[in-house]
Amino acid sequence: MKTYTRPGLADAVIELLERIGVAQAAVFSWSFGGHIGIEMMTRFPGLLGLMISGSPPVSQHAMVQGFHSLPQMGAAGKAVLSPAEVEAFLFAIFGDSAEPFLRDAVIRTDPRFRKRLFDAAPSGAGVDQREVVESSPIPLAVVNGIGQYR
């Protein structure tokens, strides 16, 4: 279950890169992936640069600041979602452009993942993202905006 945290997911990405022989990489990530990318900044010496979109760096105990507060987003931390919650969650993120594979991915997600991920955030799991991006020598571009969020 350690993997079901921001640091654990960053470690999993780094392990994958190492296993496929990637020693250096520039990373582009969107939304929650941006938070994982920031975690990688202190863990992956081969990170040449990071561009994140839709995920502002947040302080260690303030993960909620990085997301729009919408009622549908409460589903993100629930272990099991009803079909209506799946649809509302997808619409909140992607609007009408949600592809069927995204719906399938939400439905297939290990129920322990969402709960563990959201339980770990307030406990301070992971780096203080603001501190990392302000002190890191790694080139970083932050493109932030509303996008499809409603």
N, C-alpha and C positions, 0 to 999 in steps of 0.2 A: 504493500500500500504506500510505501515511500514514494513510488513513482507518481502517485496521484496528488502531487503537490507541484507548485511552480519549479522549485529546484529539482525535483525528481524528473519532471518532464524535460527540463534543460539537460540533465544528465543523460536521459534516454536519447535525445537528439545527438548529443556529442558522441555517445557510444555508437550510434548508427553511422555517423560520419567517420569515426575511426575504423569501424568494421568494413566500410566500403572504400577505405583508403584515402579519405579526404582529410588532408592535414591542414589546409587553409580554406577559408570560405568567407564570402561576403553574403550576408543573410538579409532577406526581405521577409517581413512577417506582418500579418494583419490581425487586428483585434487582440484576442488573448495570446495569440502567437507572438505579438510584440512584447508582452510581459515575459514570455519564455526566452525570447531573444535577449532581453536585458539581463536575465539570469545568466545567459551564456557568456556575457561580457566578462564576468569574473571567473569563469570556469573553463573556457576554451581558448587556449593561447593562440590558436590559429585563426581567430576571428579577425578578419581584415577590416570589416565595416558592418554596420547594421542600419537598415532602414526600416522603420516601423510606421504603420498606418493605422489610425483609429485606436491607438492605445497609448495614452499619455503616461509617462513615468510617474509613479505614485510613491508616496512615503511608505515605509514598512508596515505600519499598522493602519493604512488608509486605502486599501485596495478598492473600496467602494467608490473612491474619487475617480477612478479610471473608467467608470462605466456610467452610461445613462441610467437613471432610475426609472424604470418602467415596470408596471405591475407584471407583465409577462416575463420579465427577466428573473423573477423569483423562481421560476421553473429551473433555472440553471443550476441551483443547488439542491434540487429534489432528487431522491434516489429513483423513484418511479414516476413517470409522467403519463397522464391520461392522453388519449388521442387529441382531445381538444387543447390540452396544454402544449403538446408537441406542435400543433398548428399555430397556436398563438406565439410560442417562442420563436419559431421559424419566421413568422411574419414580422415580429418585432425586430429581428436581425436583418432579414433579407427583403422584406416587403413581398411583392408578388413574384419576385425573381427566384424564389427558393426552388431549386431543382429536386427531383425525386430522390436522388442519391443522398442529399442532405437530410431529408426526412428519415431515410433508412438509417443513416449514421446516428442520428439522435436516438432513434428507437433502439438500435443495437448497442449503444454505449453501456458499458458495465455500470449498473446502478450505483456501485460503490464509488465510482469515479467522481460524479458530480458532487455528492455529499462530502467526500473526503477533501476534494479540492476547495470547496467553499468553507469547510470547517477549518482547514489549515490556514487560510488567508488571514483571518483576524488574530490568529495566534502568533503572527509574525514570521511564518515560514517563508524563507527567501530573503533576498537582499533588499536593502532600502534603495529602490530604483532611482529616486531623485539623487541620492548621494552617488550612486554608481555612474549615472550619465553625466553628472557635473564634474566628476573627477577622473573619468576614464580617458586615456589617450586614443581610444578606438574611434574612428570617424562614425558619427551617428547623425542620421536624418530622421526627424519626426514629422510626419505628415498627418495632421489631425483634422478631423471634420465630422460632420453629422453622418454623411453617407446615407445608407439605407436605414439607419436607426430611426425609429419613430417614437 
